[in-house]
């Protein structure tokens, strides 16, 4: 990878920026701690034993809801760029949102797995956004990352916690390149994951992801439920136009009559809009969860 491409991908993936067009989006009460709502536990771990991505090491975080009893299998939600979602003061604040939604019954008792991208080598990195393996893992359209999650991460977590094997109770989420990655996992393995959430997803030609709208149109529908969010002021560069790419995804999914929702806005390439609507997005994604079976 050239230095110029590496810098471009970093700028695309740097979703922590907050720009003027995001100012209309604010976190609501479901993104904050509420009195009387049981608080789940967040545990930080390191995974450095991958055979799919050898030589990589990554931090990851487990969110275990207070309602998890160790007896009944928990639903699963996997987040790419986990550091962006797990923070108590970040743009998404997913653990607090999940606490509130689990307490109200809007989503099942769900263990969250917040994965950072892998990094090769011994050098320290300033930020997980700058991982030297992030684009390779996230933007590649093969089944490798799906295999990594299904055959390596889930069994590792299952050594400590009971996880469901029902694909209707497994969701996968990501932002930017992590958004297209989440879609690729479910697209490749709908037998394992059937719920997808993408924030400002990179359905552009970084590593060929611009083909997805055409693939969707030419492929028999898969049993997926898909949530997409993007803003009209998203990135426009040599890899493509993010807003137009998400609009193409919107139209392709509509054409094939998928169970999907696209929420557009005026925002930039950040998690501000996606974070503001995360509670309602999760309500939509998990609706009817107690009636869904294999």
N, C-alpha and C positions, 0 to 999 in steps of 0.2 A: 504494500500500500504506500503510495506517495505521501510525502509530508503534507502536500496541499489537500489531498483527499482526507487524510486523518484530521486535519484542522476543520475541514468542512463538516465531517461527520460529528465532530465534537460540538460545533456550533448548532447543528441540527438537533443533537441529543441533549443540549443544555437546557432542559425544560424547567429549570428553577428560576429563570428570568421572569420578571414582572414588568410589563410595558403598559403604556398609557391605554391602549385599547382593551386591556383586561380590567380596567378600573371599575366597570359596571358590575362585576361579579364579586359577590361577598359570601363568605361562609355563613350558613344558617345555624339554628339551634341544634339540628341533628348532627352537626359536626363538632359539637362541644360536649364536654362531660356534663351529665345530668345527675342531679341528686337522686339517689335510690336505684340507679341503674348499675347492675354488677359490672365490675371492671375486669376485663380479661388480662392475661399476663403476656408480655412480650419478652421473648428470649432470643438473644443473639448467639449465632453459631458460625462456624467456618466449615466450608466444604472444599476439600482439596484432593479428592480421590477419584475424579472423573476419568473414565475410560473413553467417553465420547469426546471430551475436550481435554486431552491429556496435558499435564503441565500447568493447568489453571488452578487458581484459588479464588474463592469468593466468600464474602460475608453473606449470611442470610439470617432472616428473623422469623421466628414462629410466633404467631398470635394464637393463644389458646383461650377461648371464651370461658368465663366463669361457670357457665352452664354445662361445660363438658364434664361428663361423669366417669369417663374411662371404661364404660360398659357398652354404650351404643356407639356405632361408628359415626364420626362427624363428617359433615360435608367439607369440601375442600375448595379454597380459592387461592390460586397462585398468581403472584404479582411479579412482573418483570420490572427492573430498576426499583427493587423493593425499597431502597432507601428513600425514594421520592414519596412513597405511599405510607410508610410506617411511622414517620415522625409525629410527635405530639404537637409540634408547632409548624408543620409543613403546609403545603397547599392542599393535601388530600386528607390527612389525619384519619386514615382508614380504620385503625383500631377503635377509636372513639365512635366512628360511624357504625362499625360493626357491632360494638357493644349496644348502641341504641336500637339498631334494627333487629338484632337477635332478641333483645328484651321485649320488643313490641310484636315479635312473631313475623316480621316482614321478610326475614331470611332464616334459614335453619341454623342450628348450632354448627358453626363453621370454623375450622382451623385455617388460618391464613398463613401462607408460605410466601415470604417476601424475599425474592432472590435478587441479588446484585449480579451484574455480568461478571464473567470470569476474567481474570488478569493473568497473563503469562509473565514469568520471570520473578526475580526477587525484589525488584525496585518497588518503592512505595509510589502510590499514585495520589495526586491531590484530591481527586474526586472520582467516585465510581463512574461518572459520565465519561471519564477519560480512560477507562479500561481499554487496553490494546486488543481485547478479544470481543468487545461488545458488538461491533457491527457484524463480525463474522458469525457470531452466535445468533443475533437477532434478525439481521436482514437477509440471511440465506434462506431460500425457499425449500430446502430439503427437510427430511424428517428427523434430522440429527438432534435439534433442540427438543423436539417432542420426545424422542427416545431418552434424552438426558433427564427430562422431567419425570417421565413415566417409569423408567427402569432404574434410575439412580436416586433422584431426590425423594419421590414418594416412598420407596421402600426404606430409605434412611429415616424419614419422619415416622413411618409406620412401625419402626422398632420401639418407639415410645408412645405413640398415640394411635388409636383405632381410627382408620380413615375409610370412608365409603368407597366401594368400587363401582357405584352407580354413576355413569357418565352424566346423567341429568342433574346430579348433585355435585358436579365438579365444574368450577368456573376458572377462567384464566384471563388475565388483565395486563395491560401495559400502556406505556406512554411513548410516543414518538416511534423509534425503532422497536421499542418494547411492545407497541401496539400492533404492528404488523407481525411481530413474533408471536403474540398471543393468538392472532388469527391463524397463523401458519400451524401452530400446534393443534388447534381444533380442526382445521381443514385437513391436515394429515391424519389425525387420529380422533375422529368423531366417536369412535368406540370408547374413548377415554374421557374426552372433554366435550361438552355440548353447549357451554355458555361462554361467550366471549365479550370482553369490554376493551375498547380501544380509545385512547385519548390522543388527539392530534397524531394519528397513526401515519407512519411513513410508507404509504402505498405508492412509492415513487421508485425511480430506477437507480437506487443505490446499489442493489444486487439483483435487480430484475423484478422487484415487487410491483412494478407498474402493470404486470400482466394479469393481476388478480381479477379486475373487472371482466376481462375477456374470458378467463378461466371459469368464473362464476356463471357467466352466460352460457357457456358451452358444456357445463357439467351438470349432471342430474343433481337436484338439491340434496344437501346433506342435512341431517337432523340437528341443526344448530340454531341457537338464539344469539343474536349479535347486536351489541350496542356500540355505536360510533359517535364520537364527538370531534368537532373541529371548528376552527374560526376562519373567517374570510381573510384575515390578515396573517395567516400562517406563512411559512417559509416559501419562497420562490427562488430556486437556484438551478444549477446545472443538472441536478438530479430530477427536477420536476417541480410542479406546483402542488403543494400539499392540499390546499383547499380544493382545487379541481380534481385531484386524485381521490379525495374522500367523497366528492360529489359523484364521481364515476362509480365508486363502490356503492353509494346510496342507490343509484339508478340500476346497477346490475343486480343488487339484492332485491330491489322491488320487482324487477323483471322476472326473477325466478321465484317470486312470492315467498321469500324467507320470512321467518319471524324475526324482525329486526326493527331497530329504531335509530334514526340519525338525528342528532341535535347539533345544529349549526349555530354559530354566533359571530361576534365581531372580533374575537380574541386573536392573540398572537400564538407563537409556538411555546406554550407554557401549560402548567397544570392548574392555572387559576380558574378557568371556566369549568374544567372537568372536576376540580375539587369542590366548587360551589354547588354543582348538581350531583355530586357523588351519592348522597343519600337517596334521592329519587331515582337515580340511575340504577342503583342496586335493588331498590324496590321493584323496578320494572324487570330487571334481569332475573330476579328470584321469584317473581310472582307465580303463584300456584305450586310452589316447591313441594308442599305437603301432599300434592296429588300426582306428582311425577314419579314414574317408575321406569325401570329398564325397558 
